[in-house]
Amino acid sequence: MENTYIENASLSSSSREQYAPWIALSLVAGLGNTMLCQLLLLLKSPEAILAASYAELRDTVSKDVAERIQRAMEHADIAKALDWLEQPDNHLITLADLHYPRRLLETDQPPPLLYAKGNLQILKRPAMAIVGSRHATAQGETTAENFAESLCRAGLAVVSGLALGIDGAAHRGALKADGATIAVVGTGLDIVYPAKHKALAHQIAQHGLLLSEYALGTPSINYNFPRRNRIISGLSEGCLVVEANVDSGSLITAKLAIEQGREVFAIPGSIHSPVSKGCHALIKQGAKLVESTDDILSELRHIRLPNASLADSPNGLIPNWTNLPSEASPVLACMGFDPIFAEQIAARSGLTPGEVSTMLTLLELEGLVSHLANGQFQRLA
């Protein structure tokens, strides 16, 4: 898609004077992306918008917004954003910039201004979104991490939202490969949310890319997170949902991906697990059921990947340990893949509670079983 929002193909330099009009317009209260893009199409540049007469502006925006636009360059936060831009690895990406992601530009509401921290070259790679529940199971997080690592080694960048659960696991998996991961956040880039992911955000800034359409200082507001999901899907060739409840925000991302013409993939799980029901619903609606990264790559054959070889990558399968200790077989055979209490295992297996406890400890140390917060255990292999 040709960039039709502005006359110039790119900014000639990163001077404060050239970025200031973009920042000023992005800070105008009530001037949403749609209106700003309409003004850019009409008046051709942010400078022209700021210089427009009140009457010209009133053809597109309300009285209050027109008045705010005419005072936009007085906003105190413009200098704050420009100072932030001068720090190492901090970037602003506008609709007039050649770094603006092509896939995102093709969507209905491309953000006119993006704040970025890290490696902009990652935006040139084809990408896959990996999303899912914030309250993921241990198995789900391992699956997301393995898929992300494998897809990243195959040449895709991994896009997610830095949330707890599946998002964080996807970023960690990509960092285990070559670090090509993009975290699209719902706050200003001077804020890390959730705070537990401060170290992860630092790693992504070093090796990958943090991205936000929100001004510096924007706190974590519930409304912002569903909105940022359109950027996650918009940057990507497809969207993989690993675990999701039926009311999960991940399904919003999947819905947006469908509307944007992207491929949607989902990993199935237990019919009894709440975090599998969203994935099952997507599969019923036409999402491709995924068991390995090959299932995804076969749908993306038309995409030229920087490195299409998986020779040095994990097999990209849902975790499956084959060398199980023989003494663990009775316990594992009684567990299935749904969470279960130790007492239920003892009743099913005929083992004593002490024997079951010993076996579960061994299996947990081997990474084959996870001890959940509610006291139940879940088999991972």
N, C-alpha and C positions, 0 to 999 in steps of 0.2 A: 504493500500500500504506500502510495506517495504521501509524503508529509505535506498536507495541505493547510496546516494550521498557521503557517507563517512563511514569509517570503524567503528568508535566508535559510540555507540548508543546515548551517551550524554557526555557532558563535565563534568569532575570530579569536577570542582570548577569554581568560577566566577573570577578567578585571572586575573589581567591585562595582563599577559603574554599569556594566552590562548585566550583572545578575540582580542588581537592586530592583529594577522594575518587575521582574518575575516574582521575587520574594514579596514585594509590596502588594501585588495583586493577589498572591496566595493568602495573604493575611487579612484581606477584606472580608469582614463578617457578612454572611449572606450571599457572597459571590461563589457559587458552587462551580464544580468542574464543567458542567454542561454550559452554564452561562458564559464562563470564561472562554471556553472553546468557541462559542458562538461569536463572542467579541473578537477573538483572534482571527476567525474566518472573515469577519466583516472589516476589521480595521488593520489587519495584517501584522501587527507587532505589539508587544506590551507597552512600548514607548508611546505608540499612537493611541492606545487605549487611555493611558494616563493623561495624554494631551487633549483628548476628545472633549468636546463641549458637553454641557449638561444635557442639551437637547439630543445630541447624538447618542449618548449613553442611555437616555430614557426610552429609546426605541427598542432596547433589549432588556434592560434591568429596571428594577423598581426605583422609586424616588430616593429611598434611604440608601440603597446600594450605590446609586449614581453619585450621591453626595460623598459616600465613603471612598469611592474610587478617586474622586478629585482631591481627597486628603490623604490618599494611600501612602505617599512618600514620606509622610510625617510619622509613620509608625515606628515606635522605639525599637521593636524587635528586628528591624531590618539590619541594623548594625550588629546585633547579636548573631544573626545568621551569617553575615559576611565574615565576622571574626572566626566563627566556627569553621567556615570554609577554608580559611588560611591554615588550619591545622593539618598535619600530615595525614594522607589517605582519606580526607574528607572531600566530598564532591557534591555538586548540585547538577542535576540532569534536567534539562528543559525540553519541551517539544521541539525546539529549534536545534537540538544537539544531536550529532551523529551517534553518540553513545546511547541515545534513547532506544530502548528495546523494541525491535521491529514487531514482535508478536503482540506486545502490549499496545503498540500504536494502532494495531488493527482492531482493537476492541471498541465498544461503543463509548466508553467514558475513560479515555486515557488520562491519568493525572497530568496536568500541565507542568508540575514541578515535583521532582523526586529528590529527597535527601539520601545520600549514599555514603557508606564508609567501608573501605576495603578495595578489592580488586575489580575494577570495572570491566576487565576483559572477560570475566565470567558471563556477562550479559550477552556475549556473542555466541555462547554455546547453546545448542538446543537443550531444553530443560524438561524435567519431569517433576510435577508436584507430588509430594507424599504427605498426606494428612490423616488425622484420626483422632481418637478420643484423648482427652486430657487425663482421663482415669483409665489408662491402658493397663492390660495385664502384662506381666513380665514376658510372657510369650509374644505378645503383640509388639512390645518394644524391641525385643530381639529380632523379630521378623522385619520390622521397619528398618532397623539398623543394617541388617544383612542385605535387604533389597537396595537400600540407598548406597551402600558401599559397592555392590555389584553394578548398579546402573551408572554410578559415577565412573567406575573403571571402564565401563563400556563407552564412555564419551559424553554422557549426559550430565548436566548440572542438576542438582537436587534443590527444589524450592519448597520451603515450608514456612511456618509462622512463629517459630521460637517458643511455642507453648509447651507446657509440661506434657509428658506422655509421648505420643507418637511423633509429634513435631520435633521434640528434642532428640529422640532416637534417630530420626531421619538425618538431622544435621550431624550427629555424632558419626553415623555411618559414612557420610560423605567426607567428613574430616579424616576418617581412617583411610580413605582412598587418596585422592589428590586435592581435597579441600574445596572442590567446586560446588559450593552450596550457597544459596541465597536465602536469607531470613527476612521475610517481609513482616514488619512489626506494626502494631497499632498505636504506637506512642511516638513522641519525638525521639530522634536518635541519641539524645543526651540522657535518655531514661532507659533503663533495662527492666523489662517486665516479661515474665515474673523475675523477681529478684534472685531466685534460686539459679537462674540461668546466666548470672553475671559472668562467670568464668567461661561458659559456652559462648556467650556473645563476644567475649574478648577473642576467643579462638577463631570465631567466624570472621571478625574484623581483620584478623591477621592473615587468614588463609582464603576466606571466601568474601562474602559481601552482605552487609546489612543495608536494608532499603526501607524507606518510609515516605509516604506522601504528606505526613503530618509535620507541622512546624515544631521547632525545638521547644521543649517545655510542655508539649502536649501530654497530659497524664493518661493513664489507662482508663478509658471510658468505654463502657460496654458496646455502645453503638459503633465505635471505630473498628472493632474486630471483624464483624461481618462485612463491613465495607472493604477492609484490606484484603478479604478473600478473593475479590475480583481481580486483584493484582497477582495473587498467587497463581490462580488459574490462567490469567492473561499472559503471564510470562512463559507458560509451559505448553509443551506439545500434548500433554495428557495429564491426568490426575489419578493417582493411586490412593485408594482409601484402604487403610489397614484394619482398623477397628473403629466402630462408630455406633453409638446409640441411634435410635430412630429420630431423635430430636437433636442430634449433634450438629454443631456448626460445620463439621466436615461435610455434611450433606449439602450445606449451602454452597461450599466450594465446588462440590461435584455438580450441583445444579448450574452454577455459573459456568463451569467448564463445558457442560452440554450446550448452554446458550451461546457460548463463544466458539462452538464447533470443535472442541477438543475431545480427545479420546478419554473415556472414563474406565478405570479398572478397579476391581474390588477383590479382596482376599476373603474367602469364606471362613467360617469358624463353627463352633458348636451351636446347634439349634437352641440350646438352653442358655447361652451366654447373651446378656443384654448388649454387650459391645460388638456382637456379631450381627445383630438384627438390622442395623443400618446398612451393612455391607450386603446382606442377603436381599434387602429391599432394592438396592441399586442393581444387583444381578438380575432380579426379576424384571427390572425396568430396562434391561439391555446392556448394562455394564459388563465388560468381559471378566469372567472368573479367572483369577490369576493364582498359579501355584509356583511359578518360577519367573525369573527375569526374562527368559526366552519368550514367555507369553506376551510380555510387553514389547520387547524388541521386534517380534514378528509383526506387530501392528504398526511399528514405526520404520518399516523398511524404506519408506520414501525419504526419510531423514538422513542426511549425510552426517555421520558422527565422526568426531576427531579421531577416535580409536574404537573400532567396532569389535575388537578382540576381547574375549573374556578369559583368555588363557591364564592370566595372573590374578583373576578375581575369585571371590568365593562363588560357589555354585548358584547363588541367588535363590535357593530354595527356601521354603518355609523350614525352619530349623528341624533337623532330624539327626539325632545322634544314633549311630548304628552299633557302637561298641559298648553296650550297657553291661554293667556288672551283673553276673548271674544271680547273686543274692537279692538283687533289686527287682527281679522279674515278678514275683508274687505281688509286691506292693504296686508296681506300675500297672500290672494287669487289672488290678481292682480300682484304679483311679479314673480311668478314662481321661478325658481332656477338660472336664468341668471341675470347678473348685469343689473340694470335698474336705470334711473334717477327719482327723486321725481316727476318731472313734468309729466312723463309718468304714474306714479302710480295715480296721481290726475286725469288725463284724463280717465284712465280706470275705476277708482272707483267711480267717481262723487263727491269725497270729495274735500274740498277746499285745496289749498296749505298749509294753516296754520294747518288744521286738519291732513294732511299727515305728515307734519313736526313733529307734536306732537307725532303721532303714531310711526314714525320711531325712534324718540329719545327714546321712551318707549321700543320699540323692541330691540334697540341697548343696552340699559341698562340691558335688560333681557338676552342678549347674543343670541338673535334669528336672528338679522340682523347685517351685518357688513357694515360700511361706508368706501368705497374704496377710494384710493388716487385720482382717476379721478372724484370724485364727485358722482359716482353711488353708489347704495346700492345693497347688495346681501343677499338673504335669506339663513339662515343657518339651518332652521328646516322645 
